[in-house]
Structures are given as structure tokens and as C-alpha cells.
């Protein structure tokens, strides 16, 4: 009456329902330990620290990145200063400095698109933090 595919599909649905019911029963019997697991995983996700459930050596959490308080001139900024821009990591900051040294200064924010790894989305994310002053000199971080 039913084909092979129909029987296989029905078997899968029944197995999935049984597994789901088994999990619900286990959860009812272990509600406290289940809640502890959820708290542990949530705490680990928010702090970045490894949990007791995670084997292996402890990893050092990354220090929080500081967002620039002023605007950064990409024509004078060092790689660590460029890393403070949202979406710019060490590799991309290095490529920006390398491109600037090799091909010259950036005349506008759109000129950063010539750097491999910077596309329209990253440019829009950092545009508000960039400054292109006409006169050279001073610090790469300018006040708003």
C-alpha cells in the first residue's frame, strides 16, 4: 500500500517524536541540572571564559576594543589605531598601512575601497570615524 519512501518518512517522524518526548521527560526529571547547564552556557557566552563543561586549557579572553573618541585620519594612523575602528582587525589594519605606504594617501573614504578586504559594508561601518584633514601634522585622532 505505501511505498518505501512513505514508510521511511513515517518512521523518521515517529522516531523524531519519540526522541523529543524522551528529551522532555529527561528535562522534567533533571530540571535543576538542566537550568544549571543553561546558566553555565549563558555565562560562558557572555564572558567568553571557558566553563567546567569545556575541556582543555583555559583561553585568555580578548580585551575589549575601545571605539575611537574622535575621528581617525587613515593617512596618518598606525595599525593599532586603525584596529580601533569597528570591523577592522590586525590583518586589515596592516593592509591599510601597507597600501597607504605603497600607493599613497587616501583622498576620501571611498579610496579605502582599493584595500583588499574593505568593501562597501565595512566602509559604511567606519565612515563616521574617519577624518581627511587637508593639512598634515598633529595626531591621527582628531576631535569631532
Buried (B, 14 or more C-beta within 10 A) or exposed (E): EEEEEEEEEEEEEEEEEEEEEEEEEEEEEEEEEBEEEEEBEEEBEEEEEBBEEEEEEEEEEEEEEEEBEEBBBBBBBEBEBBBBBEEBEEEBBEBBBEBBEEEEEBEEBEBBBEBEEBEEEBBEBBEEBBBBEEEEEEEBBBEE
